Amino acid sequence: MEDYKNQILQQFTFGEIDQVLSDILKEPLSFGDILKAVITGDFTMLEGIEFISKNMVQQLIQDKNLILYIFILCLVASLYTVFTTNLKDKQVSETFFYVVYIMITLLLMKGFGELLATVRQGAVNLSMFMKVLIPSYSLGIAFSVGYESATGFYQCNLMMISILSDLLCVVLLPAIEIFVVLRLLNQLFMDDYTKAMADVFLKICSFFLKVAMSALIGMQVIQSMVLPAIDTFKNAAFTKGAMAIPGIGNSIGAVTELFMGAAILVKNGMGVVAIMIIIILVLPIFFKIFLYIAVFKILAALLQPVSDKRLTGCMESVWEGGIMVLKCSGMVAGMFMISIALIAMKTK
Protein backbone atom coordinates (compact mmCIF):
# COMPACT_ATOMS: atom_id res chain seq x y z
CA MET A 1 0.00 0.00 0.00
CA GLU A 2 2.80 2.42 0.93
CA ASP A 3 4.66 1.74 -2.31
CA TYR A 4 1.54 2.25 -4.42
CA LYS A 5 0.75 5.45 -2.55
CA ASN A 6 4.21 6.86 -3.23
CA GLN A 7 4.01 5.86 -6.89
CA ILE A 8 0.67 7.62 -7.27
CA LEU A 9 1.94 10.77 -5.54
CA GLN A 10 4.87 10.89 -7.95
CA GLN A 11 2.39 11.36 -10.80
CA PHE A 12 1.25 14.72 -9.40
CA THR A 13 2.93 18.08 -9.68
CA PHE A 14 1.65 20.78 -7.33
CA GLY A 15 3.98 23.59 -8.38
CA GLU A 16 1.26 25.67 -10.00
CA ILE A 17 -1.03 25.25 -6.98
CA ASP A 18 1.78 26.30 -4.63
CA GLN A 19 2.52 29.37 -6.76
CA VAL A 20 -1.11 30.48 -6.75
CA LEU A 21 -1.39 29.97 -2.99
CA SER A 22 1.82 31.90 -2.43
CA ASP A 23 0.50 34.81 -4.52
CA ILE A 24 -2.83 34.84 -2.68
CA LEU A 25 -1.69 34.28 0.89
CA LYS A 26 1.68 36.09 0.63
CA GLU A 27 3.07 33.13 2.55
CA PRO A 28 4.75 29.91 1.32
CA LEU A 29 2.32 27.00 1.49
CA SER A 30 3.05 23.60 -0.01
CA PHE A 31 -0.01 21.64 -1.12
CA GLY A 32 2.04 18.46 -1.51
CA ASP A 33 3.54 18.64 1.97
CA ILE A 34 0.15 19.17 3.58
CA LEU A 35 -1.26 16.28 1.52
CA LYS A 36 1.49 13.93 2.74
CA ALA A 37 0.87 15.06 6.31
CA VAL A 38 -2.86 14.36 6.01
CA ILE A 39 -2.62 10.90 4.44
CA THR A 40 0.09 9.79 6.89
CA GLY A 41 -1.62 11.22 9.96
CA ASP A 42 1.31 13.52 10.76
CA PHE A 43 -0.58 16.72 11.53
CA THR A 44 2.46 18.53 12.94
CA MET A 45 2.93 19.93 9.45
CA LEU A 46 -0.33 21.85 9.86
CA GLU A 47 1.25 24.04 12.52
CA GLY A 48 2.75 26.03 9.67
CA ILE A 49 -0.62 27.54 8.79
CA GLU A 50 -0.76 29.55 12.01
CA PHE A 51 -0.32 32.66 9.87
CA ILE A 52 -4.11 32.58 9.40
CA SER A 53 -4.67 33.96 12.89
CA LYS A 54 -1.99 36.57 12.25
CA ASN A 55 -3.75 37.64 9.08
CA MET A 56 -7.02 37.98 10.96
CA VAL A 57 -5.35 40.14 13.60
CA GLN A 58 -3.81 42.27 10.85
CA GLN A 59 -7.24 42.54 9.27
CA LEU A 60 -8.62 43.84 12.55
CA ILE A 61 -5.78 46.38 12.79
CA GLN A 62 -6.39 47.53 9.23
CA ASP A 63 -10.06 48.03 10.05
CA LYS A 64 -9.28 50.23 13.03
CA ASN A 65 -10.74 53.13 11.04
CA LEU A 66 -14.11 51.44 11.43
CA ILE A 67 -13.82 51.88 15.19
CA LEU A 68 -13.06 55.54 14.59
CA TYR A 69 -16.18 55.75 12.45
CA ILE A 70 -18.20 54.41 15.38
CA PHE A 71 -17.02 57.18 17.69
CA ILE A 72 -17.63 59.79 15.01
CA LEU A 73 -21.15 58.53 14.37
CA CYS A 74 -22.01 58.38 18.05
CA LEU A 75 -20.61 61.88 18.61
CA VAL A 76 -22.49 63.33 15.63
CA ALA A 77 -25.72 61.61 16.66
CA SER A 78 -25.44 62.93 20.21
CA LEU A 79 -24.71 66.43 19.00
CA TYR A 80 -27.66 66.23 16.65
CA THR A 81 -30.01 65.21 19.47
CA VAL A 82 -28.78 67.91 21.86
CA PHE A 83 -28.80 70.60 19.20
CA THR A 84 -32.28 69.92 17.82
CA THR A 85 -33.80 69.59 21.28
CA ASN A 86 -33.13 73.29 22.04
CA LEU A 87 -33.75 74.51 18.50
CA LYS A 88 -37.15 76.00 17.62
CA ASP A 89 -36.51 76.62 13.91
CA LYS A 90 -37.51 73.36 12.25
CA GLN A 91 -36.00 74.35 8.91
CA VAL A 92 -32.57 74.81 10.46
CA SER A 93 -33.10 71.56 12.35
CA GLU A 94 -33.83 69.65 9.14
CA THR A 95 -30.85 71.22 7.39
CA PHE A 96 -28.59 70.14 10.23
CA PHE A 97 -30.06 66.64 10.04
CA TYR A 98 -29.31 66.37 6.33
CA VAL A 99 -25.72 67.48 6.90
CA VAL A 100 -25.29 64.88 9.63
CA TYR A 101 -27.01 62.24 7.51
CA ILE A 102 -24.74 62.88 4.52
CA MET A 103 -21.66 62.55 6.74
CA ILE A 104 -22.93 59.27 8.19
CA THR A 105 -23.92 57.95 4.75
CA LEU A 106 -20.46 58.67 3.36
CA LEU A 107 -18.84 56.82 6.25
CA LEU A 108 -21.16 53.86 5.89
CA MET A 109 -20.76 53.58 2.13
CA LYS A 110 -17.00 53.82 2.44
CA GLY A 111 -16.93 50.89 4.86
CA PHE A 112 -19.46 48.88 2.87
CA GLY A 113 -17.57 49.55 -0.37
CA GLU A 114 -14.38 48.18 1.21
CA LEU A 115 -16.32 45.11 2.30
CA LEU A 116 -17.63 44.46 -1.23
CA ALA A 117 -14.15 44.94 -2.68
CA THR A 118 -12.77 42.37 -0.25
CA VAL A 119 -15.49 39.87 -1.17
CA ARG A 120 -14.88 40.38 -4.91
CA GLN A 121 -11.15 39.81 -4.49
CA GLY A 122 -11.86 36.75 -2.36
CA ALA A 123 -14.06 35.32 -5.13
CA VAL A 124 -11.28 35.90 -7.66
CA ASN A 125 -8.72 34.21 -5.40
CA LEU A 126 -11.00 31.24 -4.80
CA SER A 127 -11.61 30.85 -8.54
CA MET A 128 -7.87 30.97 -9.23
CA PHE A 129 -7.23 28.22 -6.68
CA MET A 130 -10.02 26.00 -8.00
CA LYS A 131 -8.80 26.37 -11.60
CA VAL A 132 -5.34 25.05 -10.70
CA LEU A 133 -6.73 22.41 -8.32
CA ILE A 134 -9.24 20.81 -10.71
CA PRO A 135 -6.69 19.19 -13.10
CA SER A 136 -4.74 17.55 -10.26
CA TYR A 137 -7.84 16.47 -8.36
CA SER A 138 -9.38 15.09 -11.56
CA LEU A 139 -6.26 12.96 -12.03
CA GLY A 140 -6.72 11.61 -8.51
CA ILE A 141 -10.36 10.80 -9.32
CA ALA A 142 -9.28 9.01 -12.51
CA PHE A 143 -6.87 6.82 -10.52
CA SER A 144 -9.35 5.93 -7.76
CA VAL A 145 -12.82 6.02 -9.31
CA GLY A 146 -12.49 6.15 -13.06
CA TYR A 147 -12.21 8.21 -16.22
CA GLU A 148 -15.92 9.05 -16.50
CA SER A 149 -16.07 10.52 -12.99
CA ALA A 150 -12.87 12.50 -13.54
CA THR A 151 -14.15 13.96 -16.81
CA GLY A 152 -17.51 14.84 -15.29
CA PHE A 153 -15.90 16.49 -12.26
CA TYR A 154 -13.53 18.46 -14.50
CA GLN A 155 -16.22 19.79 -16.81
CA CYS A 156 -18.82 20.37 -14.11
CA ASN A 157 -16.50 22.34 -11.86
CA LEU A 158 -15.05 24.48 -14.62
CA MET A 159 -18.59 25.46 -15.52
CA MET A 160 -19.45 26.04 -11.87
CA ILE A 161 -16.45 28.35 -11.40
CA SER A 162 -17.58 30.50 -14.31
CA ILE A 163 -21.20 30.59 -13.15
CA LEU A 164 -20.45 31.39 -9.52
CA SER A 165 -17.84 34.03 -10.31
CA ASP A 166 -20.07 35.86 -12.79
CA LEU A 167 -23.16 35.48 -10.62
CA LEU A 168 -21.47 36.89 -7.55
CA CYS A 169 -19.56 39.77 -9.15
CA VAL A 170 -22.04 40.75 -11.89
CA VAL A 171 -25.45 40.10 -10.30
CA LEU A 172 -25.46 39.52 -6.54
CA LEU A 173 -22.98 42.08 -5.20
CA PRO A 174 -24.21 44.94 -7.46
CA ALA A 175 -27.81 44.13 -6.47
CA ILE A 176 -26.88 44.27 -2.78
CA GLU A 177 -25.03 47.54 -3.29
CA ILE A 178 -28.04 49.11 -5.05
CA PHE A 179 -30.30 47.80 -2.27
CA VAL A 180 -28.19 49.50 0.40
CA VAL A 181 -28.01 52.78 -1.54
CA LEU A 182 -31.79 52.86 -2.06
CA ARG A 183 -32.45 52.09 1.59
CA LEU A 184 -30.08 54.87 2.65
CA LEU A 185 -31.83 57.29 0.31
CA ASN A 186 -35.18 56.21 1.67
CA GLN A 187 -34.16 57.32 5.17
CA LEU A 188 -33.93 60.91 3.92
CA PHE A 189 -37.70 61.13 3.62
CA MET A 190 -40.43 60.71 6.17
CA ASP A 191 -42.35 58.45 3.76
CA ASP A 192 -41.10 55.28 2.09
CA TYR A 193 -40.31 56.50 -1.42
CA THR A 194 -37.59 53.98 -2.39
CA LYS A 195 -38.25 51.15 0.07
CA ALA A 196 -40.30 49.10 -2.42
CA MET A 197 -37.65 49.47 -5.10
CA ALA A 198 -34.95 48.44 -2.63
CA ASP A 199 -36.95 45.37 -1.66
CA VAL A 200 -37.15 44.41 -5.35
CA PHE A 201 -33.36 44.23 -5.55
CA LEU A 202 -33.25 42.26 -2.31
CA LYS A 203 -35.76 39.75 -3.70
CA ILE A 204 -33.80 39.51 -6.96
CA CYS A 205 -30.68 38.70 -4.99
CA SER A 206 -32.48 36.09 -2.88
CA PHE A 207 -34.06 34.55 -5.98
CA PHE A 208 -30.79 34.15 -7.87
CA LEU A 209 -29.13 32.83 -4.73
CA LYS A 210 -31.75 30.10 -4.25
CA VAL A 211 -31.88 29.18 -7.95
CA ALA A 212 -28.09 28.96 -8.21
CA MET A 213 -27.78 26.78 -5.11
CA SER A 214 -30.58 24.45 -6.20
CA ALA A 215 -29.30 24.10 -9.77
CA LEU A 216 -25.65 23.60 -8.87
CA ILE A 217 -26.33 21.18 -6.02
CA GLY A 218 -28.71 19.20 -8.25
CA MET A 219 -26.12 19.07 -11.01
CA GLN A 220 -23.44 17.89 -8.60
CA VAL A 221 -25.68 15.23 -7.05
CA ILE A 222 -26.70 13.84 -10.45
CA GLN A 223 -23.10 13.82 -11.63
CA SER A 224 -21.95 12.03 -8.46
CA MET A 225 -24.72 9.41 -8.78
CA VAL A 226 -24.45 8.49 -12.47
CA LEU A 227 -20.81 8.75 -13.56
CA PRO A 228 -19.22 6.91 -10.59
CA ALA A 229 -21.73 4.07 -11.16
CA ILE A 230 -20.45 3.72 -14.73
CA ASP A 231 -16.85 3.61 -13.51
CA THR A 232 -17.73 1.10 -10.80
CA PHE A 233 -19.26 -1.20 -13.40
CA LYS A 234 -16.18 -0.94 -15.64
CA ASN A 235 -13.77 -1.50 -12.75
CA ALA A 236 -15.73 -4.49 -11.48
CA ALA A 237 -15.83 -6.03 -14.95
CA PHE A 238 -12.09 -5.60 -15.36
CA THR A 239 -11.27 -6.95 -11.90
CA LYS A 240 -13.51 -10.00 -12.18
CA GLY A 241 -12.26 -10.70 -15.70
CA ALA A 242 -8.65 -10.53 -14.55
CA MET A 243 -9.34 -12.72 -11.52
CA ALA A 244 -10.81 -15.37 -13.81
CA ILE A 245 -7.39 -15.91 -15.45
CA PRO A 246 -6.04 -19.22 -14.20
CA GLY A 247 -2.92 -19.04 -12.06
CA ILE A 248 -2.41 -15.30 -11.85
CA GLY A 249 -6.01 -14.13 -11.44
CA ASN A 250 -5.92 -13.90 -7.64
CA SER A 251 -2.62 -12.03 -7.70
CA ILE A 252 -4.00 -9.50 -10.20
CA GLY A 253 -7.08 -9.03 -8.05
CA ALA A 254 -5.01 -8.45 -4.91
CA VAL A 255 -2.73 -5.95 -6.66
CA THR A 256 -5.74 -4.13 -8.08
CA GLU A 257 -7.34 -3.85 -4.66
CA LEU A 258 -4.14 -2.47 -3.15
CA PHE A 259 -3.70 0.04 -5.96
CA MET A 260 -7.31 1.19 -5.74
CA GLY A 261 -7.06 1.54 -1.96
CA ALA A 262 -3.94 3.68 -2.27
CA ALA A 263 -5.55 5.78 -5.01
CA ILE A 264 -8.67 6.37 -2.91
CA LEU A 265 -6.50 7.40 0.03
CA VAL A 266 -4.63 9.94 -2.11
CA LYS A 267 -7.83 11.24 -3.70
CA ASN A 268 -9.62 11.70 -0.37
CA GLY A 269 -6.51 13.29 1.11
CA MET A 270 -6.47 15.80 -1.74
CA GLY A 271 -10.13 16.53 -1.08
CA VAL A 272 -9.47 17.17 2.61
CA VAL A 273 -6.54 19.47 1.84
CA ALA A 274 -8.57 21.32 -0.80
CA ILE A 275 -11.42 21.95 1.66
CA MET A 276 -8.90 23.10 4.28
CA ILE A 277 -7.37 25.60 1.85
CA ILE A 278 -10.80 26.88 0.82
CA ILE A 279 -11.51 27.53 4.50
CA ILE A 280 -8.14 29.26 4.83
CA LEU A 281 -8.97 31.51 1.88
CA VAL A 282 -12.48 32.47 3.00
CA LEU A 283 -11.94 32.66 6.76
CA PRO A 284 -10.44 36.21 6.77
CA ILE A 285 -13.26 37.37 4.47
CA PHE A 286 -15.93 35.91 6.75
CA PHE A 287 -14.18 37.48 9.72
CA LYS A 288 -14.31 40.89 8.04
CA ILE A 289 -18.00 40.44 7.16
CA PHE A 290 -18.86 39.37 10.72
CA LEU A 291 -16.94 42.37 12.03
CA TYR A 292 -18.89 44.81 9.88
CA ILE A 293 -22.22 43.16 10.67
CA ALA A 294 -21.55 43.23 14.41
CA VAL A 295 -20.39 46.86 14.33
CA PHE A 296 -23.43 48.09 12.40
CA LYS A 297 -25.88 46.11 14.55
CA ILE A 298 -24.33 47.25 17.83
CA LEU A 299 -24.16 50.81 16.55
CA ALA A 300 -27.85 50.75 15.63
CA ALA A 301 -28.72 49.49 19.11
CA LEU A 302 -26.61 52.16 20.80
CA LEU A 303 -27.96 55.03 18.70
CA GLN A 304 -31.63 54.11 18.92
CA PRO A 305 -32.33 55.69 22.36
CA VAL A 306 -30.48 58.96 21.66
CA SER A 307 -30.81 59.67 17.94
CA ASP A 308 -33.32 60.08 15.14
CA LYS A 309 -34.89 56.85 13.90
CA ARG A 310 -33.69 57.65 10.39
CA LEU A 311 -30.08 57.43 11.58
CA THR A 312 -30.82 54.07 13.18
CA GLY A 313 -32.40 53.01 9.90
CA CYS A 314 -29.07 53.69 8.15
CA MET A 315 -27.31 51.17 10.36
CA GLU A 316 -30.08 48.63 9.90
CA SER A 317 -29.91 49.00 6.11
CA VAL A 318 -26.16 48.38 5.98
CA TRP A 319 -26.58 45.49 8.43
CA GLU A 320 -29.13 43.84 6.13
CA GLY A 321 -26.77 44.33 3.19
CA GLY A 322 -23.96 42.72 5.18
CA ILE A 323 -26.15 39.71 5.94
CA MET A 324 -26.82 39.22 2.22
CA VAL A 325 -23.11 39.54 1.43
CA LEU A 326 -22.42 36.85 4.02
CA LYS A 327 -25.01 34.54 2.45
CA CYS A 328 -23.61 35.04 -1.05
CA SER A 329 -20.02 34.45 0.07
CA GLY A 330 -21.04 31.37 2.01
CA MET A 331 -22.89 30.05 -1.04
CA VAL A 332 -19.81 30.33 -3.28
CA ALA A 333 -17.43 28.71 -0.78
CA GLY A 334 -20.01 26.09 0.21
CA MET A 335 -20.65 25.01 -3.38
CA PHE A 336 -16.97 24.31 -3.98
CA MET A 337 -16.66 22.33 -0.75
CA ILE A 338 -19.85 20.35 -1.51
CA SER A 339 -18.51 19.52 -4.97
CA ILE A 340 -15.29 18.13 -3.50
CA ALA A 341 -17.05 16.31 -0.67
CA LEU A 342 -19.55 14.55 -2.97
CA ILE A 343 -16.84 13.02 -5.15
CA ALA A 344 -14.74 12.18 -2.08
CA MET A 345 -17.63 10.12 -0.67
CA LYS A 346 -17.32 7.73 -3.59
CA THR A 347 -14.80 5.11 -2.52
CA LYS A 348 -15.28 2.43 -5.18
C-alpha positions as CSV (number, residue, x, y, z in Angstrom):
1,M,0.0,0.0,0.0
2,E,2.8,2.4,0.9
3,D,4.7,1.7,-2.3
4,Y,1.5,2.2,-4.4
5,K,0.7,5.4,-2.5
6,N,4.2,6.9,-3.2
7,Q,4.0,5.9,-6.9
8,I,0.7,7.6,-7.3
9,L,1.9,10.8,-5.5
10,Q,4.9,10.9,-8.0
11,Q,2.4,11.4,-10.8
12,F,1.3,14.7,-9.4
13,T,2.9,18.1,-9.7
14,F,1.6,20.8,-7.3
15,G,4.0,23.6,-8.4
16,E,1.3,25.7,-10.0
17,I,-1.0,25.3,-7.0
18,D,1.8,26.3,-4.6
19,Q,2.5,29.4,-6.8
20,V,-1.1,30.5,-6.7
21,L,-1.4,30.0,-3.0
22,S,1.8,31.9,-2.4
23,D,0.5,34.8,-4.5
24,I,-2.8,34.8,-2.7
25,L,-1.7,34.3,0.9
26,K,1.7,36.1,0.6
27,E,3.1,33.1,2.6
28,P,4.8,29.9,1.3
29,L,2.3,27.0,1.5
30,S,3.1,23.6,0.0
31,F,0.0,21.6,-1.1
32,G,2.0,18.5,-1.5
33,D,3.5,18.6,2.0
34,I,0.1,19.2,3.6
35,L,-1.3,16.3,1.5
36,K,1.5,13.9,2.7
37,A,0.9,15.1,6.3
38,V,-2.9,14.4,6.0
39,I,-2.6,10.9,4.4
40,T,0.1,9.8,6.9
41,G,-1.6,11.2,10.0
42,D,1.3,13.5,10.8
43,F,-0.6,16.7,11.5
44,T,2.5,18.5,12.9
45,M,2.9,19.9,9.4
46,L,-0.3,21.8,9.9
47,E,1.3,24.0,12.5
48,G,2.8,26.0,9.7
49,I,-0.6,27.5,8.8
50,E,-0.8,29.5,12.0
51,F,-0.3,32.7,9.9
52,I,-4.1,32.6,9.4
53,S,-4.7,34.0,12.9
54,K,-2.0,36.6,12.3
55,N,-3.8,37.6,9.1
56,M,-7.0,38.0,11.0
57,V,-5.4,40.1,13.6
58,Q,-3.8,42.3,10.9
59,Q,-7.2,42.5,9.3
60,L,-8.6,43.8,12.5
61,I,-5.8,46.4,12.8
62,Q,-6.4,47.5,9.2
63,D,-10.1,48.0,10.0
64,K,-9.3,50.2,13.0
65,N,-10.7,53.1,11.0
66,L,-14.1,51.4,11.4
67,I,-13.8,51.9,15.2
68,L,-13.1,55.5,14.6
69,Y,-16.2,55.7,12.5
70,I,-18.2,54.4,15.4
71,F,-17.0,57.2,17.7
72,I,-17.6,59.8,15.0
73,L,-21.1,58.5,14.4
74,C,-22.0,58.4,18.1
75,L,-20.6,61.9,18.6
76,V,-22.5,63.3,15.6
77,A,-25.7,61.6,16.7
78,S,-25.4,62.9,20.2
79,L,-24.7,66.4,19.0
80,Y,-27.7,66.2,16.7
81,T,-30.0,65.2,19.5
82,V,-28.8,67.9,21.9
83,F,-28.8,70.6,19.2
84,T,-32.3,69.9,17.8
85,T,-33.8,69.6,21.3
86,N,-33.1,73.3,22.0
87,L,-33.7,74.5,18.5
88,K,-37.1,76.0,17.6
89,D,-36.5,76.6,13.9
90,K,-37.5,73.4,12.3
91,Q,-36.0,74.4,8.9
92,V,-32.6,74.8,10.5
93,S,-33.1,71.6,12.3
94,E,-33.8,69.6,9.1
95,T,-30.8,71.2,7.4
96,F,-28.6,70.1,10.2
97,F,-30.1,66.6,10.0
98,Y,-29.3,66.4,6.3
99,V,-25.7,67.5,6.9
100,V,-25.3,64.9,9.6
101,Y,-27.0,62.2,7.5
102,I,-24.7,62.9,4.5
103,M,-21.7,62.5,6.7
104,I,-22.9,59.3,8.2
105,T,-23.9,57.9,4.7
106,L,-20.5,58.7,3.4
107,L,-18.8,56.8,6.2
108,L,-21.2,53.9,5.9
109,M,-20.8,53.6,2.1
110,K,-17.0,53.8,2.4
111,G,-16.9,50.9,4.9
112,F,-19.5,48.9,2.9
113,G,-17.6,49.5,-0.4
114,E,-14.4,48.2,1.2
115,L,-16.3,45.1,2.3
116,L,-17.6,44.5,-1.2
117,A,-14.2,44.9,-2.7
118,T,-12.8,42.4,-0.2
119,V,-15.5,39.9,-1.2
120,R,-14.9,40.4,-4.9
121,Q,-11.1,39.8,-4.5
122,G,-11.9,36.8,-2.4
123,A,-14.1,35.3,-5.1
124,V,-11.3,35.9,-7.7
125,N,-8.7,34.2,-5.4
126,L,-11.0,31.2,-4.8
127,S,-11.6,30.8,-8.5
128,M,-7.9,31.0,-9.2
129,F,-7.2,28.2,-6.7
130,M,-10.0,26.0,-8.0
131,K,-8.8,26.4,-11.6
132,V,-5.3,25.0,-10.7
133,L,-6.7,22.4,-8.3
134,I,-9.2,20.8,-10.7
135,P,-6.7,19.2,-13.1
136,S,-4.7,17.6,-10.3
137,Y,-7.8,16.5,-8.4
138,S,-9.4,15.1,-11.6
139,L,-6.3,13.0,-12.0
140,G,-6.7,11.6,-8.5
141,I,-10.4,10.8,-9.3
142,A,-9.3,9.0,-12.5
143,F,-6.9,6.8,-10.5
144,S,-9.3,5.9,-7.8
145,V,-12.8,6.0,-9.3
146,G,-12.5,6.2,-13.1
147,Y,-12.2,8.2,-16.2
148,E,-15.9,9.1,-16.5
149,S,-16.1,10.5,-13.0
150,A,-12.9,12.5,-13.5
151,T,-14.2,14.0,-16.8
152,G,-17.5,14.8,-15.3
153,F,-15.9,16.5,-12.3
154,Y,-13.5,18.5,-14.5
155,Q,-16.2,19.8,-16.8
156,C,-18.8,20.4,-14.1
157,N,-16.5,22.3,-11.9
158,L,-15.0,24.5,-14.6
159,M,-18.6,25.5,-15.5
160,M,-19.5,26.0,-11.9
161,I,-16.5,28.3,-11.4
162,S,-17.6,30.5,-14.3
163,I,-21.2,30.6,-13.2
164,L,-20.4,31.4,-9.5
165,S,-17.8,34.0,-10.3
166,D,-20.1,35.9,-12.8
167,L,-23.2,35.5,-10.6
168,L,-21.5,36.9,-7.5
169,C,-19.6,39.8,-9.2
170,V,-22.0,40.7,-11.9
171,V,-25.5,40.1,-10.3
172,L,-25.5,39.5,-6.5
173,L,-23.0,42.1,-5.2
174,P,-24.2,44.9,-7.5
175,A,-27.8,44.1,-6.5
176,I,-26.9,44.3,-2.8
177,E,-25.0,47.5,-3.3
178,I,-28.0,49.1,-5.0
179,F,-30.3,47.8,-2.3
180,V,-28.2,49.5,0.4
181,V,-28.0,52.8,-1.5
182,L,-31.8,52.9,-2.1
183,R,-32.4,52.1,1.6
184,L,-30.1,54.9,2.7
185,L,-31.8,57.3,0.3
186,N,-35.2,56.2,1.7
187,Q,-34.2,57.3,5.2
188,L,-33.9,60.9,3.9
189,F,-37.7,61.1,3.6
190,M,-40.4,60.7,6.2
191,D,-42.4,58.4,3.8
192,D,-41.1,55.3,2.1
193,Y,-40.3,56.5,-1.4
194,T,-37.6,54.0,-2.4
195,K,-38.2,51.1,0.1
196,A,-40.3,49.1,-2.4
197,M,-37.7,49.5,-5.1
198,A,-34.9,48.4,-2.6
199,D,-37.0,45.4,-1.7
200,V,-37.1,44.4,-5.3
201,F,-33.4,44.2,-5.6
202,L,-33.3,42.3,-2.3
203,K,-35.8,39.8,-3.7
204,I,-33.8,39.5,-7.0
205,C,-30.7,38.7,-5.0
206,S,-32.5,36.1,-2.9
207,F,-34.1,34.5,-6.0
208,F,-30.8,34.1,-7.9
209,L,-29.1,32.8,-4.7
210,K,-31.7,30.1,-4.2
211,V,-31.9,29.2,-8.0
212,A,-28.1,29.0,-8.2
213,M,-27.8,26.8,-5.1
214,S,-30.6,24.4,-6.2
215,A,-29.3,24.1,-9.8
216,L,-25.6,23.6,-8.9
217,I,-26.3,21.2,-6.0
218,G,-28.7,19.2,-8.2
219,M,-26.1,19.1,-11.0
220,Q,-23.4,17.9,-8.6
221,V,-25.7,15.2,-7.0
222,I,-26.7,13.8,-10.4
223,Q,-23.1,13.8,-11.6
224,S,-22.0,12.0,-8.5
225,M,-24.7,9.4,-8.8
226,V,-24.4,8.5,-12.5
227,L,-20.8,8.8,-13.6
228,P,-19.2,6.9,-10.6
229,A,-21.7,4.1,-11.2
230,I,-20.4,3.7,-14.7
231,D,-16.9,3.6,-13.5
232,T,-17.7,1.1,-10.8
233,F,-19.3,-1.2,-13.4
234,K,-16.2,-0.9,-15.6
235,N,-13.8,-1.5,-12.8
236,A,-15.7,-4.5,-11.5
237,A,-15.8,-6.0,-14.9
238,F,-12.1,-5.6,-15.4
239,T,-11.3,-7.0,-11.9
240,K,-13.5,-10.0,-12.2
241,G,-12.3,-10.7,-15.7
242,A,-8.6,-10.5,-14.6
243,M,-9.3,-12.7,-11.5
244,A,-10.8,-15.4,-13.8
245,I,-7.4,-15.9,-15.5
246,P,-6.0,-19.2,-14.2
247,G,-2.9,-19.0,-12.1
248,I,-2.4,-15.3,-11.8
249,G,-6.0,-14.1,-11.4
250,N,-5.9,-13.9,-7.6
251,S,-2.6,-12.0,-7.7
252,I,-4.0,-9.5,-10.2
253,G,-7.1,-9.0,-8.1
254,A,-5.0,-8.4,-4.9
255,V,-2.7,-6.0,-6.7
256,T,-5.7,-4.1,-8.1
257,E,-7.3,-3.9,-4.7
258,L,-4.1,-2.5,-3.1
259,F,-3.7,0.0,-6.0
260,M,-7.3,1.2,-5.7
261,G,-7.1,1.5,-2.0
262,A,-3.9,3.7,-2.3
263,A,-5.5,5.8,-5.0
264,I,-8.7,6.4,-2.9
265,L,-6.5,7.4,0.0
266,V,-4.6,9.9,-2.1
267,K,-7.8,11.2,-3.7
268,N,-9.6,11.7,-0.4
269,G,-6.5,13.3,1.1
270,M,-6.5,15.8,-1.7
271,G,-10.1,16.5,-1.1
272,V,-9.5,17.2,2.6
273,V,-6.5,19.5,1.8
274,A,-8.6,21.3,-0.8
275,I,-11.4,22.0,1.7
276,M,-8.9,23.1,4.3
277,I,-7.4,25.6,1.8
278,I,-10.8,26.9,0.8
279,I,-11.5,27.5,4.5
280,I,-8.1,29.3,4.8
281,L,-9.0,31.5,1.9
282,V,-12.5,32.5,3.0
283,L,-11.9,32.7,6.8
284,P,-10.4,36.2,6.8
285,I,-13.3,37.4,4.5
286,F,-15.9,35.9,6.7
287,F,-14.2,37.5,9.7
288,K,-14.3,40.9,8.0
289,I,-18.0,40.4,7.2
290,F,-18.9,39.4,10.7
291,L,-16.9,42.4,12.0
292,Y,-18.9,44.8,9.9
293,I,-22.2,43.2,10.7
294,A,-21.5,43.2,14.4
295,V,-20.4,46.9,14.3
296,F,-23.4,48.1,12.4
297,K,-25.9,46.1,14.6
298,I,-24.3,47.3,17.8
299,L,-24.2,50.8,16.5
300,A,-27.8,50.7,15.6
301,A,-28.7,49.5,19.1
302,L,-26.6,52.2,20.8
303,L,-28.0,55.0,18.7
304,Q,-31.6,54.1,18.9
305,P,-32.3,55.7,22.4
306,V,-30.5,59.0,21.7
307,S,-30.8,59.7,17.9
308,D,-33.3,60.1,15.1
309,K,-34.9,56.9,13.9
310,R,-33.7,57.7,10.4
311,L,-30.1,57.4,11.6
312,T,-30.8,54.1,13.2
313,G,-32.4,53.0,9.9
314,C,-29.1,53.7,8.2
315,M,-27.3,51.2,10.4
316,E,-30.1,48.6,9.9
317,S,-29.9,49.0,6.1
318,V,-26.2,48.4,6.0
319,W,-26.6,45.5,8.4
320,E,-29.1,43.8,6.1
321,G,-26.8,44.3,3.2
322,G,-24.0,42.7,5.2
323,I,-26.2,39.7,5.9
324,M,-26.8,39.2,2.2
325,V,-23.1,39.5,1.4
326,L,-22.4,36.9,4.0
327,K,-25.0,34.5,2.5
328,C,-23.6,35.0,-1.0
329,S,-20.0,34.5,0.1
330,G,-21.0,31.4,2.0
331,M,-22.9,30.0,-1.0
332,V,-19.8,30.3,-3.3
333,A,-17.4,28.7,-0.8
334,G,-20.0,26.1,0.2
335,M,-20.7,25.0,-3.4
336,F,-17.0,24.3,-4.0
337,M,-16.7,22.3,-0.7
338,I,-19.8,20.3,-1.5
339,S,-18.5,19.5,-5.0
340,I,-15.3,18.1,-3.5
341,A,-17.1,16.3,-0.7
342,L,-19.5,14.5,-3.0
343,I,-16.8,13.0,-5.1
344,A,-14.7,12.2,-2.1
345,M,-17.6,10.1,-0.7
346,K,-17.3,7.7,-3.6
347,T,-14.8,5.1,-2.5
348,K,-15.3,2.4,-5.2
